[in-house]
């Protein structure tokens, strides 16, 4: 990914893509303390707009706070950096990756006295789990790896180090031919996908794990709460067991990268009719209308670049 034209915002300046480099003795590279965001910008009738920019920036600052990292920029600067990166790379729709990390001033576990850095990159990125997956649903397997316990790595931070667990789970199941992993919490209840929140539908009611199961407080998850309310559907946050997923009428993953992706199978058990369910489809359509600027109620969630 490093050998391409374009610009990356790095510590306050727009630098050439190929020059956006860090040293091998960078603290975060060794010990994994850093935080990032995944953000998307969509083409709308008014122009390219970043979806829920402020909420993503707020979560980045919250992640940094949890990790005791002081980001040396204001939220306004970070918002503006994201808009500038999309503009300067002339992207119509794209994925954005802000990342904050600890510098290379010194090593040793304690980051005290080290520098804190921030970059924002953006590039075109289509459907994370495939166009086909968005329409037909994906095949998911429960991972043998447990999701982080809430008092280990801090699950409300979108921390770099949390993703080793996601990588292990994703590799384990994709090696066996599945599309994505589902992780259970340390008590055995459903937590989330390797990079997505999960929802199930049963008898017309939508359920999702409450955050005590160690799932990230997803911004798409919150968007689905609003959509469900608009559609007159109830959403219940509660502990969910894996067999509740097996007998659900429908299930879907949400995430900035994954958007709203139906799940058609878990552990080789067909969910519902084994295809995208009708409520999932309604939510998906409403989601794409909102991010595409076709629902004026949510115009305030779109920041033109
Ligand atoms: N859980 C995990 C582990 C994730 O990586 C993501 C993607 N950021 C999500 C949930 C969904 O969060 P969001 O909707 O804010 O992208």
Boltz pocket constraint, residues with backbone or C-beta under 6 A from the ligand:
constraints:
  - pocket:
      binder: B
      contacts: [[A, 38], [A, 166], [A, 192], [A, 193], [A, 194], [A, 195], [A, 196], [A, 197], [A, 215], [A, 216], [A, 217], [A, 218], [A, 219], [A, 220], [A, 221], [A, 254], [A, 255], [A, 256], [A, 257]]
      max_distance: 6.0
